[in-house]
Each structure stands twice: as C-alpha cells, then as structure tokens.
Amino acid sequence: ENYCVEGMTGTYNSYERDGKTLTQGGYSTDIVVNERYVLKVSPTLDLKAVAPLLCAGITTYSPLVYAGVKAGMKVGIVGLGGLGHMGVKFAASFGAEVTVLSTSPNKEVDAKRLGATKFLLTTDKDAMAAHANYFDVILDAISAKHDFTQYLDLLDLDGKLLVVGLPSEQPKVSP
C-alpha cells in the first residue's frame, strides 16, 4: 500500500484515489505509478526470490528496524508462514537471538533452518511460563484469529509487541 497524509491507496483489490478504478496490484501486466514508489531490481537477481521481499519482506523488515532490533536482542517470531519466515531471516541477519513461537511442533526444523536459534511451543504452558519477561521484541505474524495478548507476559520491561498479521476481526485486549 502507498501511504500519504490524505489516506491510503491499497494496491490489492482496492480503488485508486478516484474511487472508481480498481487496483490490481501484483496481478497487473502494466502499471503507471509515481517514480518515488518504484524500485529497480537488478537483472542478475531471480525475480522469484526478490518478490517476497517486496511484500512479506518490507512488512516484517520495517517494524523490526523501527523497534531497533540488533545483535544480542531476544526476538520472538509468532508464526512461520509468509510473514513469519521473513521475520526470522531478518531478525537473525541483525544478529538477534531468534525464537519461533508456534502451536505446531512440525515447524521447528524449518524455523531453525531459516535462522531461529530456539523454538517455543505455545501449547506448552510450562515452556511459556519459563519465558516470562524474556523477549525484547515479539513480531506477531499470524493473520488468523488468535489471542495475541498471551505474548504480553513474555515481553521484558519496555519490550515491544509488533502485530503485523492482524486478523480481520477486532482483537480483544483486556487492560
């Protein structure tokens, strides 16, 4: 999406500023766009490898940078799907100690292959309790309905919860 002071123009299944023209995002064969929103991709790069960087990549990279993730920090990544896998790669490349949090034990091998140093099964109450006040940053990359407030207890003092996979329903947060 392209943001400006006057509002957002969604690039996928949305409308242009005129309110009539449907945007078609990555499914377009041609596009006219302001040059400030264009990035030249080197012809030596594989476009299939670059494409995820332009969506899932920036969706996870930007908040991790904004949160100041750096070497030595403890970063939790909730979910290992399209967004989560990029979050793992970026946080690991920043030198952080990366832990993937998932309900599925089958994700552990992939999590570690992508750069996670630890894996936390969120259905294991004892393991979750052992990680209270542990993380500096948690990136929640799950778009399905879930209780993301369970991760608040895992954050250290002044820790940050970055929710990038927000579900379509209004989340319930108790004070």
C-alpha angles and dihedrals in degrees: 000000000000114000130203138159091267095054143282129301106206111216095205123063093335136106133265119244089274089067092229109069114083116226114225102190116191092358094070122105092204134019137184111210140156110271091238087072096050127097122192112225117207113248087228091067124087106246091212089060094044097048096075090054091063095058117012088025099058091036090063102026096056098054092043090054091044089052089053097241110185143152115313097020120125110236126184121202114200110208130010102224131108094315100030096056090056091047090055092050094048097044090048091048089054088058096251124147099248125205121184114214115204143152089223120077088196090074095065097088093050092044092057093042089056093051108276114141095197140028125208120195104214093205089063102089094190093052091047091050090049089059096054111138089004109118129072091196134012120194110201107203100170116117096184120091110280141141104262092173089080087074095058092079089056093061121098120228108300090010120155129229110204111195110195100150097057112172121236092250121082105263119234114231120179118209 
